[in-house]
Amino acid sequence: MTAAGTEPEPDRPLGIGIVGAGFVADMHAVAVGACAGARVACVADTDPGRAGALAARAGGVPWTTDLDAMLERPDVEACIVCTPNFLHEPMGLAIAKANRHLLMEKPVAITATGAQTLVEEFDERGLVLMAAHTHRFYDYSRAIAERIRVGDIGTPVLIRCAMLGGWIWNDWRSWVLDPRLSGGHALHNGTHVLDLVTWWMGDEPVAVYGQGSKQTSGQLAIWDYLSLRVEFANGGVAVCEMSRGNRPRTANLRDIFVQGTRGSVSLGWTDEQPLAVLEETVQPLPGNGQVGFNREIAAFVDAARNGAAPAVTGADGARAVALAVAAEMSLATGRRVTLDEVMGRAAA
Amino acid sequence: MSGIVDVVLVSFTGPGSQDHQRLMYHPALAADSRFRLVGVTEWPDSGAVAQEITRRQAGELGLSFLEFDQLLDGSVASLAVVCGAPDRRVDVVRAIAGAGLDMIIDKPMAASTEDARRIASVVFEAAVKCFPAHHIRFHPAIRSAAAAVANGRIGLPWAVQADFIVRGGPGVFPDGEIANFGLYPIDAISALIGTRLLHVSAVGGPRFYGENVEDFAVLSLGYEHDIVATVTVARVPGDESGFFRHQYRVMGSHGTLLVDPAASPAVTVDTGRVTRHSFGRTSLGGLLDHVHACLVGGARPEITADSGVETCAAVEAALRSLRDGVVVPVNERLQEVR
């Protein structure tokens, strides 16, 4: 697979341009630095201070405030987009038109049409579009997937997946709190859980019923607690929770349970990390979150450079977006929303 | 007053293959010195098969078989434990309440919300106490959690997540597991958060046993104050029967409660094979504690026939939602009227 009209050079590290230099871009930059097959070639951000700082941390690489300028560089063969969510679609389209591979931060887009358009644009050009659903690359999610894959529990029927945290974005200036910019919490963080349960269920989702609350503040325009019930084509059902409003905010509760036709697999709150009983709280010790990013970059580079199948496809990302859009619609209307309805609206 | 309550067991049949008198109520009451089992009876119109079953059970348990009319003179017992077909409950309850007996009624309290309302009216007019056997709310773990919520330990609750999954047993309930199990976690959540259920949405189906009714379901519940809850209800295959996963997570403005009645209180024994042994009061024992406290100690009942109406209405709404694929409102709240 060749990006940007360059000749493939398997021994040369893949040159990656990082678009957007905020919090998550640092994780990606570290991951690229840890990957023998890749290097950060350039950083782009509209804020020159932020772009320059990340470029410095990435080893003194070039930086720019202009995406088009980045895409004119021949050493940028692939991109990682880490911008606010509403920019994913236009930036993804620009990157596709520049013939570069793309690892797109979740959500792939904030509309079902936008996500589907991106998938088509990259497919038509034979380019890799990989959705950055990082949770698929952690040991815990892979352990669940492996027990399902080997057939221990039969066919999954019922899944419960809860990720319950208490941190909210720093203050009211955060773009994530504006649903016009983030798409809402179902898009911004819900996609992680929606993607995981779809992966584990191994089936196509067909409908969502969403419940939630604006827990941290009644002034929120997004539901920071989500309880989403996803129905699948084979009759399976998943209950997905994603919260930024839980108390105590440091507990980081996680609850995963998959009931199959022959048995179940579960991962409780304290089943992965040692439990710390502290004066202020009780919490599992934090794991190494960087691991997932490192594996994700390695998989992306393998797909872009060697033609390996992307570990998470653009279609996976678009499916998660459609689910999240359905969830937001359900939250707003109080009724069950089908994926056909979402995609029908997308086509209209 | 001795403080001992004389009890008659009414009917040894139930929906499907259930015999809760034999499996639950008789052993619990026989082991409890505050209650005295004085006999067994059967509703006269219950049919020859039910009559024969109940007579046989009376003999096997060493209890007297009483004609139903004997119960109605009011001197034989002060408490009736009512099982039998739910669609006959209104007539049975009317007769027993008319005789002035208090009663525990096996779940579901009635075959329909309409019947449940009739029962509530009958016992209200007769001024007798009626305890639908929603015993799960009396499990010590749920009692502790409910008290913690009521005392503000987690602040204002805003969401509950619950699993009520049973492994093995006699097979799928003939009317589906929403009708069989659904009322237990719904009632337990009511005990935990004490707010009114407003609407229900349900999905599910037959996935484990291949019957024509649902063996698993997911209920999405909406309560007053925008509290949301999700309840999974299922019977899954397995050699050992019993609770497999029975949990409640109550999330509040200032904390979270993790309640696991299937796992605690219990000790773990490891002899090469790990086993768990629960200890302390059972949920049914907790129900009997409450009934005794109400009948003898003058405590105010926290479950009444109206509780049975509310859970019947919730279950009916869930079944309607399952059938029609829509969110169904629940409009029951009788205590506020009376």
Interface residues (C-beta under 8 A of the other chain):
Chain A: V157 L158 R160 A162 L164 Y209 Q211 G212 S213 Q215 Y225 S227 R229 E231 G235 G236 V237 V239 E241 S243 N246 R247 P248 A251 L253 D255 F257 Q259 T261 R262 S264 S266 W269 G334 R335 R336
Chain B: I154 G155 W158 A159 Q161 D163 I165 S201 V203 G204 G205 R207 F208 F216 V218 S220 G222 D226 V228 T230 T232 A234 V236 P237 F244 R245 R249 M251 G252 S253 H254 G255 T256 L258 G325 V326 V327
